[in-house]
């Protein structure tokens, strides 16, 4: 397995025109992932998966980096692969595909923890919300696909694809979490909204999450969370979960 533990190699900026690189702005994003511990966290989360040459966690982080650059398919990883002096070794497309297919529930849970810990470090360094509270928007979005992707289905806009439900910080646009859903998923599904809300609390640093989880003592609250949703979130179970964090507010079983 490759011993490379970071997304970027040491570099030197010169003005002589030698050693030119494309998409060099990705270097700063990759360095942020390294400094916040996200790269190492992903490696730790995926350590149960064997890798002959490439660390599965680092491979997954490289895919995230490519997506941030606008990648739409595995072949777009060539942007990183073709610049080993900057980004180091990058797995082949078949290896990346196999890595994704081997990720299971245990790895997903560990990846969530790695993301939370990286966010806590970034916020502690000054990248967090300004002030003592934050506004979090929960909303669905339609993703159109032209092929029969997994769980794709017709939606209310007479297109075909997926209908994920996302949660983001209103002031900064930072994405906290989300769940994938088929295109025909209901816009006002209370269970889905509560699932996302619980995932939001789990993604916040400890001082921000304190007092907002189920059965928490409200006296522990240090930061105010304002949860916003459109008409899709207009249901009693979601408002009960938001307004009464110390009581269980679950939708009825069907």
Secondary structure as GFF3:
##gff-version 3
##sequence-region A 1 254
A	DSSP	alpha_helix	26	35	.	.	.	ID=ss1
A	DSSP	alpha_helix	38	45	.	.	.	ID=ss2
A	DSSP	alpha_helix	56	68	.	.	.	ID=ss3
A	DSSP	three_ten_helix	74	77	.	.	.	ID=ss4
A	DSSP	alpha_helix	78	81	.	.	.	ID=ss5
A	DSSP	alpha_helix	84	87	.	.	.	ID=ss6
A	DSSP	alpha_helix	93	101	.	.	.	ID=ss7
A	DSSP	alpha_helix	105	122	.	.	.	ID=ss8
A	DSSP	pi_helix	123	127	.	.	.	ID=ss9
A	DSSP	beta_strand	133	144	.	.	.	ID=ss10
A	DSSP	beta_strand	153	154	.	.	.	ID=ss11
A	DSSP	beta_strand	160	169	.	.	.	ID=ss12
A	DSSP	beta_strand	175	179	.	.	.	ID=ss13
A	DSSP	alpha_helix	190	203	.	.	.	ID=ss14
A	DSSP	alpha_helix	206	209	.	.	.	ID=ss15
A	DSSP	three_ten_helix	218	220	.	.	.	ID=ss16
A	DSSP	beta_strand	224	229	.	.	.	ID=ss17
A	DSSP	three_ten_helix	231	233	.	.	.	ID=ss18
A	DSSP	alpha_helix	236	243	.	.	.	ID=ss19
###
